[in-house]
Amino acid sequence: MSENSVPGASYAAAGVDIEAGDRAVELMKEWVKKTQRPEVLGGLGGFAGLFDASALKNYERPLLASATDGVGTKVDIARQLGVYDTIGHDLVAMVMDDIVVCGAEPLFMTDYICVGKVHPERVAAIVKGIAEGCVLAGCALVGGETAEHPGLLGADDFDVAGAGTGVVEADRLLGADRIRTGDAVLAMASSGLHSNGYSLVRHVLLNQAGLALDAHIEDLGRTLGEELLEPTKIYSLDCLALMRTAEVHAFSHVTGGGLAANLARVIPDHLHAIVDRATWTPGPIFDLVGRTGGVERLELEKTLNMGVGMIAIVPQESVDVALTTLADRGVEAWVAGEITDRGEHTTGAALVGDHPSD
């Protein structure tokens, strides 16, 4: 090579470490194995995950349900705190709790992890969280992809996304056509902010107020970072258990857009859902965001879940057994409202009254 020669380009020189990626795969294998269902064929490392569809032969008319989602800017809280093994719970919840809304049993999931630089232990920790979430949702993690994007993302930056598939018998499909006047609206408590509205939360608490993630917040009883990283509750198996013990007409997963907007998505055009705020008190994190940022209540309610992560709509005669089933599973739930005729209402759902703390 002459004195002025330029060394040949390589993938490693461009910032992609294939060996680190291989190491990450080896580290995550033990966690993926914990999610396996009997229908899963093959192991991690193939080009595609395999799921034995003959398991669906017992269905008269199986309908496949699919969903895809991410975690949003909550990943930046994980990055700043260096905590990577909880964000996967959020990812599974965002995907599989959408799938169970139609009454479908979660079957399997794949993930996509994009990083600026592969740190094998960090990637494995993310997958560990996803695998643990899959166990809580009753589904298998059948594969995924880890992509290294140097120059596009910083060395410590990352993002996650996932896609899932479930199955429901056609005549057990839940939705608007089952809902009737007089049905009860049951609310299931959220574990906190879940995985929506973090752009607002970060702007108010971190940027405007300048709060530190390691600061202990008396009202929260822990550090701000611990509160913001509280994993999204996974309701999938709870919803399936509810369907086995009680008549359920519909579910609504409360995510981006808040309670009223998501509930309206499952209400038929001729009916209206009324939810009474007086039936519960949102957790202190919601008040902290509102007070600190001077955020109006309606703005909070259309951005955050305000303490309700999942809604079940059931006939009145199923209320008692439904609440008992959820209580036995450790899910805090209560009657939050009812279904009425649409009348002069212009929206499918509305919140009325004040929270007890207002």
N, C-alpha and C positions, 0 to 999 in steps of 0.2 A: 504494500500500500504506500503510495507516495505521501510526501509530507503534507500536501494540501488536500488529501483525500477525505471524504466525509464517510463515516461508518455507515454500513448498510442499515436501512430502516428495519424495524421489527415490531411485532405486536407489543412486546414488553416495553420497548422504548416509547411506544405510543401511549403507554399507561395501562395496558390490559395484562393482568397476571393470570394466565391459565392455570398454573400450578396452585395458586391460592384458591381459585374456583373449585378445582378438584378436591382440595383439602376441605372446603366448605361442604361439599356434597358428602364426603365421608363423615363429617361431624354431625350432619343433620339426619343421617340414615336411621339412627336409633330412635329419633323422635317420630319420624314418619312411620316407622314400623308399628308404633303404639296406636296408630289410627286405623289399622287395617281391618276391613270387613271381609267375610268369607268370599264375597263376590270379586274381590280384587285379585288380579293375576299379575305375576311378574313383580319385579322390585324397582327401586329407585335407580334412575340412570338411563332408562330407555328413552326412545324418542317420543313415546306416547304412553299415557297411563291406560291400563286395560281394566274394564269392569264387565263381569259376566252378566249380560242382559237376560240370560235365561232365567234369572231370578225373578223376572217380571212376568213369567208365564202364569203365575198364580193370580194375576190381575185379569179381570174381565176386559177392561179397556184402560190400560195404563196411560196416563198423561205425564209427559216429562215437563218439569218446570226448571227454568234456568235463570240465573241472575249473576250479575257482575258488579263489583264495587271496589272502592279503596277506603282509606282511612282519613284522607284529607290532611290538613296541616297539623293534626295531632302528632304526626311523625316527627315534627320539628321539636316538640317537647321531649320526645324520647331521645332524639339526637343530643339535645342540650344537656340532658341528665345522664346520658350514657346508659340508659336502661332500654334494652332491646327485646326482652322476653315477654312483654305484655301486649305489645302492639298487634301481635298476631291474633289475640283474642278478639280485638276490635274488628279485625278484618273478617274473621269467620262470622261474627255476629252480624255485620253489615250485609253479608251475602246470604247466609243461611236463614236468618230471621226474615228476610224478604221472601225466601222460598217457602217457608212454612206458612206464610200468610194465606196462601191458597189451599192449605191443608196438606201440602206435600211433605213426605218424609225426605230429609236430606240424605243423599246417597254418596256423592263424592265431590271433591273440590280440587282445583289446581291454583297455584299461586304464581305471581310474578314479582320479583324483587329487583329493583334497579338501584345500583349504588355507584358512587363516584370512584370508589376503590374497594376491592374485595378485602375485607377483614374477615377471615374464615370464622372466627369465634362469634363475631357480631351477626353474620348471616345465619349461622347455626342457631343463635339465640332467637332470632326472628322466627325461624322455622319451628323452633321448639314451641313458641307461643302459638303459632298457627296450628301445630299438631295438637296441643293441649285444647285449643278451641274446637278443633274437629271432634275430639273425644267428647267434649261437652255438648256438641251438636249432634252426635251420633253418626257422623259421616267419615268417610275415608279421605285422606290426602293422597291422591294418586300420582301427583307429579307437579312440576313447576319449572320455573326458569329464573336464573340469577344472571342479570346483565350488568356488565361493568361499563360505565360511560364517562371515562376521564375527559376532562375539558368541558363537558356539559354539566356535570355535577361536581361539587367540591369533594375532597377526599372522604369527608365524614357524612356527606349527604346521602339520603336514600329515600325511596318511596316504595310502597307495596300496593298490590292490587290482587284481586282473586276472582275466580268464576266458579260457580257451583251448579250442581244438577240434583233435582229431587224427583219424586214420583208420587202421583196421587191417583186413586181410582176415580174415573170420570164422574160417577154418581155421588162421590164424596167431595167433589170440588166445592170449596167455600167461596163466597162472594156476595155481591150486591143482590142477586136474585133470591137469596135465601132470607134476607132481612125483612122483618115485619114490624108494623107499628106496635109499640109497647115493649119491644125487646130492650133488655138492659145493656148498658155500656159498662163493661168491667175494665178497670184500669189496673195495670201491673206496674209496680214501682220500677223506676230506672235505678241504676247503680251510681248515677251522677250525670255528667255531661254526655256520656257515651262518645260518639265520634262525629258530631255535627256542631257547627257554629264556632269552631276553634279560631277562625279568622277574626271574628268579633271578640272572642274571649282573649286572645293574644293581644289584640289591639288595645283593649280596655285595660287589662291587668298588667301586661308586660310593657307595652309601648307608652300608653298614656300615664298610668299610675306608677310605672317603674318598679313594680314588685319583683322580688327575686324568687326564683323557683325554689330555693332552699329556705325561704322565709317561713317560719311557723306562723300560721294564721289561726288565731284563737277560735274564731267562729267555726272553722273547719275541723279543729282538733288535730291537725297535722300540717305538714308543709304544703305550700301551694303546688309544688311539683307532684307530690304524692296524690293530691286531689285530681289534678289535671290528667294524670296517667292512669287513674282508676279505669280498669278495663270495662268495655261495654258488656252489659249482661247478655248472655246467650239464652234465648227463650225457647229454642226449637223443641227440645224434648219436653218442656213444660206444656207447650201448646199441643203437642201430639198426645200427651197424657190427658189433657183436658178434653180432647176430641174422643178419647176412649171412654171417659166417665160421664160426660155431659153432652147435650146437644149444643153445637156451636154453629152459628150462622156465618160469622166472618171474623177475621183478625185484621188489625192494622198496625204495622210497624212504624213507630214514631221516630222519624229521622229528620233529614233536612226539610224545613218548611213548618216544623212544629206539629203539635197535636191536632189542631183543628183541620189544617190542610191535609194531613195524612189520613185522618179519619174520613174526611169528605171523599177521598178516593174510592172508598168501598161502599158509599151510601148511594142507593138508587135515586134517580131524579125526582121521584115523587115523595121521598121521605127526607127527614132532617134529624140529625143527631144533636142533642143538647147535653153538654158536659158542664157540671156544676163545679166551679173552682173551690167552693167551700168544703168539698169532700176530701181535700188533702192539702198539705203544706209542702211546697217545694223545698228541697234541701238548701242549706245555707250557701252553696256555691252560686246558685241562681240569684239570690239576693245580693251576694257580693259583686257579681258582674253588673247587676242593675244599679246598685248604689254607687259603685266606683265610677262607672261610665255615664251615669245619668241616663241610662237606657230606659225608654218608656216601656211599660208592660207589654203593649201589643207588639213592639219590636222584639222583645225577649221571647214572646210566645210564638212568633213566626220564625224564630231562629233556633231556639233551644227546646229540649223536650220538657222542661219544667217539672221533671220528676216522674214522668210517665213514659215508659219505654215501649210498651205493647198494650194494645186494646183488644179485648174479646167482646163480641156482640153475641149474646145468648138470649133465648126466651126466658121470661120471668121464672118459669117453673124449673129452670136449670141453674138459677143463681146460687142456691145454697150448696149444691153438690160441686159446682164450679169453684166457688170460693174455698170449699173444704179441700178439694184436690190441689189447688194452688198452695194453700197453707201447708198441707202435708209435704209439699215439695220445697218449702221454704221460700215461696214467692209471696211477697206482700201484695195484696190485691184488694180492691174495694169496688162497690157500685158507685160509678162516677156520673151516670146520666142515663138517658133513655132515648129511644127512637120515637119520633112523632111524625105526623103528616107534615109535608113541606109547607103548606099554607102560603103565607106571604114571605116566608124566608127565601132569601136569594142565594144562600150557600148551603152546601150539604151538611155542614157541621158548625157549631158555634160554642164558645165558652161563655158561661154566664156567672154572675155573682163575683164575690171576692174570695181570695184565699184567707184562711183564718188569721194569718199574720199580717194581712194588708190593713 
